Amino acid sequence: MVKQEIIFVPYPTPGHLLVTIEFAKSLIKRDNRIHTITILHWTLPYTPHADLFAKSLIASEPQIRFHALPEVKNPPPFDLFLKATEAYVLEFTKATVPLVRDALSTLVSSRDGSDPVRVAGLVLDFFSVPLIEVGNEFNLPSYIFLTCNAGFLGMLKYLPERHRRMGTMLDLSSSEDHHIPGYASSVPSKVFPAGQFKAFDHFACCCTDNFPPVYPVGPVLSLEDRPSPDLDPSDQRRIMRWLEDQPESSVVYLCFGSYGVLGAPQIEEIARALEVSGHRFLWSIRTEDGGPCDLLPDGFTDRTASKGLVCGWAPQVEVLAHKAVGGFVSHCGWNSVLESLWFGVPIATWPLYAEQQLNAFTMVTELGLAVELRLDYVSTKKEIVKAEEISEAIRSLMDGENTVRGRVKEKAEAARKALMDGESSFVGVKRFMDDLVGEDF
């Protein structure tokens, strides 16, 4: 039997790397036709340590190898990142095309006729769509690994079609509702991802006219905590010891992701809300400068010492798996959403950027699996959510009789079932591998 090599090109940020590498690991575990998975890694200026993160994720998996690409010679100006992040990423990806071409040439040529391993194809992140042309040059099929929810894919198909039909770009401030494939509810403009239209259009040029097959391979999530350069093992032990002392389902966990940095005025409102709500809490605060407690109101730590713990980095998987945690105030990054569902912990939605507003809408309105704090909050608008609104959402989230809690527990069971032999994820992975490799191999 000829063994297969698959080449992955993920988007080099922690969240995308984590789930992409987890998917690669799952392919190796499920299909013995795979000899090697090679990760082509490129570096963005705002993720300088992503290579170390990726290497740590694959350290225990000898069949996954890491191939670092050279530095991009003519990257787009960083000013573009500050104005339109997704456009910057798309232009940066285009600049990696010659580097990926050179890497593929080396990898493909190394598999000569005497080598029992063949390069089967490319698995690309959504933002790596420009690399499809490179795959075509080497007669390699390309597949897009979408790290977002399935509704996002429906939106990717719908939005360019709407642009062509209407002749105008979508105004996110409009009151227009949209009937998107895959959604039972109409989707309001205000929860569409801001600033990503250029990336959407590029994707549409590749697959709207001849939409490719879709392989449902999820849920894909890592049940091991992410390594962190800021991790102090003593902090992790302190957090877990504190949770051990709390009653079951009594703690609300607050965390806004790797890039969820909130300003001092918003930190103060959250602090007030936690005091008013009276619930036990674990609050992970990311700051640009200083420690997590530097922005807290005077006396807050002392006043809440018996009920709360404030930290910087938190071992999120361990936290959500702990019996003491009963709710999660989250930015609704899709990794965090999947982790909360897996462990049966309901979410109060507070999206910040990217597709998180659509994730929040999906969870609250479409699926009834979360409590609405906000659906359309955008971090760049610098709006301050007041303490009263936050505390009300926390009370609703932590209400033991909340119907959302029961639905989330049911979804946790469904997620586990999906990964079993013969169920949806198992079938999706097999169909993908059979199409990629060919059933005769």
ABEGO torsion letter per residue (X at the ends): XBBBBBBBBBBBBAAAAAAAAAAAAAAAAABAABABBBBBBBBBAABAAAAAAAAAAAAABAABBBBBBBBBABBBBAAAAAABAAAAAAAAAAAAAAAAAAAAAAAAAABBAABABBBAEBBBBAAAAAAAAAAAAAGBBBBBBBABBAAAAAAAAAAAAAAAAAGBBBBAABABBBBBBGBABBBBAAABBBGAAAAAAAAAAAAAABBBBBBBAOBBBBABBBBBAABBAAAAAAAAAAAAABBBGABBBBBAEAABBBBAAAAAAAAAAAAAAGBBBBBBBBBABEBAAAABBBGAAAAAAAABBBBBBBBAAAAAABAABABBBBAGBAAAAAAAAAAGBBBBBBBABEAAAAAAAAAAAAAGABBBABAABBAAAGBBBBAAAAAAAAAAAABAABAAAAAAAAAAAAAAAAABBGBAAAAAAAAAAAAAAEAAX
